[in-house]
Amino acid sequence: MNRKSFLKNSLLGSSLLLLPGPAHHFFSGSSAKPVKLTVRDPQQKNICATCGTRYATSKTATDTCPICTDERQYVGDGGQTWTSYNNLAKGHSIKIAKLQENLYELKITPDFAIGQKAHLVVSKSGNVLWDCIPYLDEQTITYIKALGGIKAIAISHPHYYSLMAEWAAAFNCPLYLHQLDKQWIQDKSKHLQLWEGNELQLWDGMKVVHTGGHFDGSTVMYLPHHGEGTLLTGDTLYVARDRRHVSMMYSYPNLVPLPQKAIKQISSRIEPLTFDTIHGAFDGQLIQTGAKEAFRRSVERYLRIFEG
């Protein structure tokens, strides 16, 4: 079972509102002005069609993507293929939907590569983009700037690095990655800032928490003032179909579990946080209320299994 099939069989379809694409529809009654996007080497085939990671140099059919050949991902059924930004731009756009007060999701449409969402957190002292997607266009930049722009980008793990360098350049903001995952960076950026330790304090009470697990540097983002506390988890915590549990795995598409030690570390980093809501990386991955109890319930279930 590949990743797309796993997600299709695991999740309910999204019922979120799709905002219209053209900039003048986005900004009816707004003073926002369209912006110009400049992408480096947009004609080069340097984006992996399976995981969406952009590389610094052009690739050929004989080149492989180390992120996809790693056992936490996979190479597509048709073999390694590469595409360019220009090819993506011909048939793709970005949909934006409001999830709750001051929280939006962004998703490339139609689906491409892994198909994850990014989240835009709107906050008084500056907005944060959590995770990234493999595409960016001028309409999206214009819309986000009307909401206050992006003060920083933080990414949960290497599967979502995607077009991160171009996003950081477009918004001229720091790009935060945990230093334990630095080996997976394929497209370096002057905006890149590696951090280490268990927490990255941002502002307005927000912080990125290092958990490990799926990747050595896997993280979640904590929003204490969104509702009764909200976690943005990527797939560090993968919301289960019943919405009463989360999964914590080394490889989701290849169904490789984590060891007991990793589950205990994740629990120790997340247990001190006060939260009631979890937003995951894919459509349908929402625990609207009772998320802390769902997390505890899941950890207890894992530990019972380990104990036999």
C-alpha positions in Angstrom: 0.0 0.0 0.0 1.5 3.4 -1.0 1.2 6.6 1.0 -1.7 8.0 -1.1 -3.7 4.8 -0.8 -3.0 4.7 3.0 -4.3 8.2 3.3 -7.3 7.6 1.2 -8.3 4.6 3.2 -7.6 6.3 6.5 -9.3 9.7 6.2 -12.6 11.3 5.6 -12.8 13.9 2.8 -12.5 17.5 3.7 -15.6 19.7 3.8 -13.7 23.0 4.2 -14.5 26.1 2.2 -12.4 26.6 -1.0 -11.6 30.3 -1.4 -11.7 31.5 -5.0 -8.4 31.6 -6.8 -8.1 34.9 -8.8 -6.5 37.7 -6.8 -9.4 40.1 -7.4 -11.8 37.6 -5.8 -9.5 37.1 -2.9 -9.5 40.8 -2.2 -12.9 42.1 -3.0 -13.1 45.3 -1.0 -9.4 45.1 0.0 -6.6 47.4 -0.7 -4.1 44.6 -1.1 -2.0 44.9 -4.2 -0.9 41.9 -6.3 2.8 41.0 -6.0 5.4 39.6 -8.3 6.9 36.1 -7.6 10.3 35.2 -8.9 11.3 31.5 -8.6 14.9 30.4 -9.2 15.3 28.2 -12.3 11.6 27.5 -12.7 12.3 25.5 -15.9 14.6 23.0 -14.2 13.4 19.5 -13.4 14.4 19.6 -9.8 11.2 18.7 -7.8 10.6 15.1 -6.9 7.2 14.1 -8.2 6.7 11.5 -5.4 7.6 13.6 -2.3 7.6 17.1 -3.6 11.1 18.0 -2.4 12.8 20.7 -4.4 16.6 20.2 -5.1 19.2 22.9 -5.7 20.2 21.5 -9.1 18.5 20.0 -12.1 17.9 16.2 -12.0 17.8 13.5 -14.7 16.0 10.1 -14.8 19.1 8.4 -13.4 19.1 10.6 -10.3 17.4 9.3 -7.1 15.7 11.2 -4.3 17.3 10.1 -1.0 14.1 11.2 0.9 12.1 8.7 -1.2 14.6 5.9 -1.1 14.7 6.2 2.7 12.4 3.5 4.3 10.1 6.2 5.7 9.0 7.1 2.2 8.9 5.2 -1.1 9.7 5.7 -4.8 6.6 5.9 -7.0 5.3 2.9 -8.9 6.5 4.5 -12.2 10.0 4.9 -10.8 11.9 8.1 -10.0 10.4 11.1 -11.8 11.2 14.9 -11.6 9.2 17.9 -12.6 9.7 21.7 -12.7 8.0 24.6 -11.1 6.8 25.7 -14.5 5.1 22.3 -15.1 3.4 22.5 -11.7 2.2 26.0 -12.4 0.4 24.9 -15.6 -2.2 22.9 -13.7 -2.1 23.7 -10.0 -3.2 26.3 -7.6 -3.5 26.7 -3.8 -6.7 26.5 -1.8 -6.9 28.4 1.5 -9.5 27.7 4.1 -10.1 29.1 7.6 -10.1 26.4 10.2 -10.7 28.4 13.4 -10.0 32.0 14.5 -6.6 33.1 13.2 -5.7 29.6 11.7 -5.8 28.8 8.0 -4.8 25.7 6.0 -3.1 25.8 2.6 -3.1 22.9 0.2 -2.0 22.4 -3.4 -4.8 21.4 -5.8 -5.2 19.1 -7.5 -3.2 16.8 -5.2 0.5 16.6 -5.9 3.2 14.4 -4.3 2.4 13.6 -0.6 -0.5 15.9 -0.6 0.1 17.5 2.9 -1.3 20.8 4.1 0.5 23.8 5.5 -1.0 25.9 8.3 -0.9 29.7 8.5 -1.1 30.9 12.1 -2.2 34.6 12.4 -0.9 36.2 15.6 -0.6 39.7 17.0 3.2 39.9 16.9 3.7 38.1 13.6 2.3 35.2 11.6 3.9 31.8 11.3 3.7 29.2 8.5 3.8 25.7 9.9 5.0 23.1 7.4 5.3 23.8 3.7 3.8 22.7 0.3 5.6 22.1 -3.0 4.0 25.2 -4.8 3.6 28.9 -4.4 1.9 31.5 -6.6 1.4 35.2 -6.7 -2.3 35.0 -5.6 -1.3 33.2 -2.4 1.5 35.6 -1.6 -0.9 38.5 -2.1 -3.6 36.9 0.2 -1.1 36.1 2.9 0.4 39.6 2.9 -3.1 41.0 3.3 -3.3 38.9 6.5 0.0 40.4 7.7 2.6 38.3 5.8 4.8 35.6 7.4 7.3 36.4 10.1 8.7 32.9 10.3 8.4 29.4 8.8 8.8 26.3 10.9 8.7 22.7 9.5 7.9 19.5 11.3 10.2 17.1 9.4 11.9 16.5 6.0 8.9 15.1 4.1 7.5 18.7 4.2 10.6 20.7 3.3 9.2 20.8 -0.3 9.5 24.4 -1.7 10.6 25.9 1.6 13.5 28.0 0.2 11.2 29.8 -2.2 8.6 30.4 0.4 11.2 31.9 2.8 12.6 34.0 0.0 9.1 35.3 -1.0 8.4 36.5 2.5 12.0 37.3 3.5 11.6 35.4 6.8 13.6 32.9 8.8 13.1 29.2 8.1 13.4 27.1 11.2 14.4 23.4 11.0 15.6 21.2 13.8 19.4 20.6 13.5 18.9 16.8 13.9 17.4 16.7 10.4 20.0 18.9 8.7 21.2 16.0 6.6 17.9 16.0 4.7 18.2 19.6 3.4 18.4 19.5 -0.4 17.9 23.2 -1.2 19.8 25.5 1.0 18.6 29.0 1.8 20.2 32.1 3.4 17.0 32.2 5.5 17.7 28.8 7.0 18.1 28.8 10.8 18.9 25.4 12.4 17.8 25.2 16.1 18.6 22.6 18.7 17.2 21.5 22.1 13.7 20.6 23.1 11.8 23.9 22.4 12.0 26.9 20.1 10.2 29.8 21.7 8.6 32.1 19.2 6.2 34.9 20.4 2.7 35.4 21.7 3.2 32.1 23.7 3.8 30.0 20.6 6.6 27.5 20.4 7.9 24.6 18.4 8.5 21.4 20.5 11.0 18.8 19.5 9.6 15.3 20.0 11.6 13.0 17.7 10.0 9.8 16.6 9.1 9.8 12.9 12.4 11.6 12.3 15.1 12.4 14.8 14.2 16.1 14.5 10.4 15.8 14.3 8.5 18.6 16.0 5.0 19.9 16.7 3.8 23.5 17.1 2.0 24.6 20.2 -0.6 27.4 20.1 -1.7 28.1 23.7 -4.1 30.9 22.8 -6.0 29.2 20.0 -9.1 27.9 21.6 -8.3 25.8 24.7 -4.8 25.2 23.3 -4.0 23.8 19.8 -1.3 21.5 18.5 -0.2 21.4 14.8 1.4 18.0 14.4 2.3 17.4 10.8 2.4 13.6 11.0 4.6 13.5 14.1 1.2 12.7 15.6 -1.0 11.1 13.0 -4.7 11.5 13.7 -6.5 8.2 13.5 -9.8 7.6 11.6 -11.8 7.3 14.8 -10.6 10.7 15.9 -10.1 9.3 19.4 -6.5 8.3 19.0 -3.2 9.3 17.3 -0.5 7.2 15.8 3.2 7.6 16.3 5.2 5.6 13.7 8.7 5.5 12.2 7.2 5.0 8.7 3.6 5.5 7.9 3.5 4.3 4.3 5.6 1.3 5.0 4.0 0.6 8.4 7.1 0.5 10.5 6.5 1.1 14.2 8.5 3.1 16.7 10.3 1.6 19.7 9.0 2.0 23.2 11.8 4.5 24.0 10.6 6.9 21.2 6.9 6.7 22.4 8.0 7.6 25.9 10.1 10.6 24.7 7.2 11.9 22.6 4.9 11.6 25.6 7.4 13.4 27.9 7.6 16.3 25.5 3.9 16.7 24.8 2.4 15.8 28.2 3.3 19.2 29.8 1.3 21.1 27.1 -2.3 22.2 27.7 -4.4 21.6 24.5 -7.8 20.5 23.4 -7.4 20.5 19.6 -5.1 18.8 17.1 -4.8 19.6 13.4 -2.8 17.1 11.4 -1.2 17.3 8.0 -4.0 15.8 5.8 -7.7 16.3 5.1 -9.9 15.0 7.9 -7.1 15.0 10.4 -8.8 17.0 13.1 -9.6 16.3 16.7 -11.8 19.3 17.5 -12.0 18.7 21.3 -10.6 16.2 23.7 -7.3 16.0 22.0 -5.2 15.8 25.2 -7.2 12.8 26.3 -6.9 11.2 22.9 -3.1 11.6 23.1 -2.9 10.1 26.6 -5.2 7.3 25.5 -3.0 6.5 22.6 0.3 6.5 24.6 -1.3 4.2 27.1 -2.3 1.8 24.4 1.2 1.8 22.9 2.7 1.1 26.2 0.3 -1.7 27.0 1.3 -3.4 23.7 5.0 -3.1 24.6 4.4 -4.6 28.0 2.7 -7.6 26.5 
